[in-house]
């Protein structure tokens, strides 16, 4: 059964005390949401244990923003999937456009990260999306199709039950630009089709696909009304509890 999800990616924002206060506010306000809408927050690594304690007893899930592509060892500065699970995470974001752009993350590396996340009982929010040049060159369907095939075609139908896909038009992240609801829907439908080619119609229909490009309270309702958009991966608006909850109330 497809889930409706609103996930907040805090990126490199908030101190630990600020993050705890934000998590507290989100957990309290989440009580007003319908039961079929799931909230996830993804604070920085430094916040995870403290935020996990704050979320205890609520229905808000905890996600990391990344995980290492190695199990353990001499990898200074990296954080392993089992560490995230032990800190209280049940999700991790992987392949975010900022990781791909600034830190050179490749699809091959993401395959290893997804394997380790799933092996440690973490559900994965896998990000895909095209940059402005690729969009202007008309290559957006091709780029997103290849990203999905290069990573997810290495996994099984059973694995796919633990994968959420987030479509990020990279040109719309943090720019204030937003894909129109129609632009977003056509690529979400394409993504579902690529999943169906490999895993069949049922898996494709059950896969949650989020929109992740400057989604805010003012445009969430129109986006979420599209048949293949199942929620959002929220950046800036996730740093204000009222805005985050307003987005979740847009279903």
Secondary structure, DSSP 8 states (H G I E B T S, - for coil): ---EEEEEE--S---HHHHHHHHHHHHHHGGGS-TTEEEEEE--GGGHHHHHHHHTTSS-EEEES---SSSSSS-TT---HHHHHHTT-SEEEES-HHHHHHH---HHHHHHHHHHHHHTT-EEEEEE---HHHHHTT-HHHHHHHHHHHHHTTS-HHHHTTEEEEE--GGGSSSS----HHHHHHHHHHHHHHHHHHH-HHHHHH--EEE-SS--HHHHHHHHTSTT--EEEESGGGGSHHHHHHHHTT-
